[in-house]
Amino acid sequence: LIHNDLNDANVLISSEGPRGRRRDRASVAGIIDFGDMVHTWRVLEASTAMAYAAMSRPEDHGTFRVAAVLLRGYCASHPLLPEEVDALYLLVCARMALSATVGYYSYSQNPENEYLLLHAEPAWKTLEMWWKAGGEEPTELFRGAAEGGGWWWERRSI
């Protein structure tokens, strides 16, 4: 069972620690919106979260690194099979295409609700950039992130 919609709008962040004490850095306080939960492959949880993380940086190739950092954290507690890691580039692209398509379609049905475009617009921009880059280098980056070894991001040009 996976949440299937982990994105910035569904993760609650807090800088408060126990008894209201301020923390040096923010942490996850909760997750909302369980309407997309489904029994499926765990790799889809990672790819969905990676897609939304990548959308936070659609202007440059840092988007691949943001996705890889998220993957590294995910694999620290939920390791993926090598075949799953190799599928991530296409799975992340598919999620971006889905987010853009559903967002724009929903907005066309309900144009007064601009929230429906929250992820649609950055999804198209990010997907275009990812697709132009091709999957070879991102997949190598994701392999290094999933393995969790060394300074894997410094060896990549993307």
C-alpha positions in Angstrom: 0.0 0.0 0.0 1.4 3.4 -1.0 0.3 7.0 -0.6 0.8 7.6 -4.3 0.7 11.4 -4.1 3.6 12.6 -2.0 4.1 16.2 -3.0 4.8 19.6 -1.5 1.0 20.2 -1.1 0.5 17.0 0.9 3.4 17.1 3.3 3.1 19.1 6.5 6.3 20.7 7.7 7.1 21.9 11.2 10.1 23.6 12.9 8.7 22.8 16.3 10.0 20.0 18.3 8.7 18.3 21.4 7.0 20.6 23.9 7.0 23.5 21.4 10.8 23.8 21.4 12.2 25.3 18.2 14.3 23.0 16.0 17.3 24.1 14.0 15.7 22.7 10.9 12.2 21.7 9.7 10.9 18.2 9.7 7.9 16.3 8.5 5.0 16.8 10.9 2.4 14.8 8.9 1.0 13.7 5.5 -2.5 14.5 4.2 -4.6 13.5 1.2 -4.9 9.7 1.2 -7.4 9.6 -1.7 -4.9 8.2 -4.1 -3.7 5.3 -1.9 -3.4 2.0 -3.8 -1.8 -1.4 -3.6 1.0 -1.4 -6.2 4.7 -1.5 -6.6 6.8 0.5 -4.0 8.9 2.0 -6.8 5.9 4.1 -7.8 5.9 5.8 -4.4 9.5 6.8 -5.0 8.9 7.9 -8.6 5.9 10.0 -7.7 7.7 11.8 -4.9 10.8 12.3 -7.2 8.5 13.8 -9.9 7.1 16.4 -7.6 10.5 17.2 -6.1 11.9 17.6 -9.6 9.1 20.0 -10.4 10.4 22.3 -7.7 13.4 23.2 -9.9 12.2 23.2 -13.5 14.6 25.9 -14.6 17.8 23.9 -14.6 19.4 20.5 -14.4 19.4 20.7 -10.6 16.0 19.0 -11.0 17.8 15.7 -11.5 19.8 16.1 -8.3 16.8 17.1 -6.3 15.1 13.9 -7.4 18.3 11.9 -6.7 18.6 13.3 -3.2 15.0 12.3 -2.5 15.7 8.8 -3.9 18.8 8.4 -1.7 16.7 9.2 1.4 13.9 6.8 0.3 16.3 4.0 -0.4 17.9 4.4 3.0 14.8 2.9 4.6 13.2 1.2 1.5 15.8 -0.2 -0.8 14.8 -0.7 -4.4 15.9 -3.5 -6.8 18.4 -2.5 -9.5 15.6 -3.1 -12.1 13.3 -0.7 -10.3 16.0 2.0 -10.1 16.6 1.6 -13.9 12.9 2.2 -14.5 12.8 5.4 -12.5 13.6 7.8 -15.4 10.5 6.7 -17.4 8.3 6.3 -14.3 9.1 9.9 -13.2 8.5 11.2 -16.7 5.2 9.3 -16.8 4.1 10.9 -13.5 4.9 14.4 -14.7 2.9 13.7 -17.9 0.0 12.5 -15.8 0.2 15.5 -13.4 0.2 17.9 -16.3 -2.6 16.2 -18.3 -4.9 15.7 -15.3 -4.2 19.2 -14.0 -5.0 20.9 -17.3 -8.0 18.7 -18.0 -9.4 19.4 -14.5 -8.9 23.1 -14.9 -10.7 23.1 -18.3 -13.7 21.5 -16.5 -13.4 24.0 -13.5 -11.6 27.1 -14.7 -12.3 29.1 -11.5 -10.2 26.7 -9.5 -6.6 27.8 -10.3 -5.3 25.4 -7.6 -5.7 22.7 -10.3 -2.7 24.2 -12.2 -0.4 24.1 -9.1 1.6 21.1 -10.5 0.4 21.1 -14.1 2.5 24.1 -15.3 5.8 23.0 -13.7 5.1 19.4 -14.8 5.2 20.3 -18.5 8.3 22.4 -18.1 10.2 19.8 -16.2 9.0 16.9 -18.4 10.2 18.8 -21.5 13.7 19.3 -19.9 13.9 15.7 -18.7 12.9 14.3 -22.0 15.4 16.4 -23.9 18.2 15.2 -21.5 17.4 11.6 -22.2 17.5 8.8 -19.7 21.2 7.6 -19.7 22.8 10.1 -17.3 19.8 10.5 -15.0 19.7 6.7 -14.6 23.4 6.6 -13.7 22.8 9.4 -11.2 19.8 7.4 -9.7 21.9 4.2 -9.5 24.5 6.1 -7.4 21.9 7.7 -5.2 20.1 4.4 -4.6 23.4 2.7 -3.6 24.0 5.6 -1.2 27.8 5.6 -1.6 30.2 8.5 -1.6 29.9 11.8 -3.4 27.9 10.4 -6.3 26.3 13.7 -7.4 29.7 15.3 -8.1 30.5 12.8 -10.8 27.5 13.7 -13.0 27.2 16.5 -15.5 23.5 16.8 -15.1 
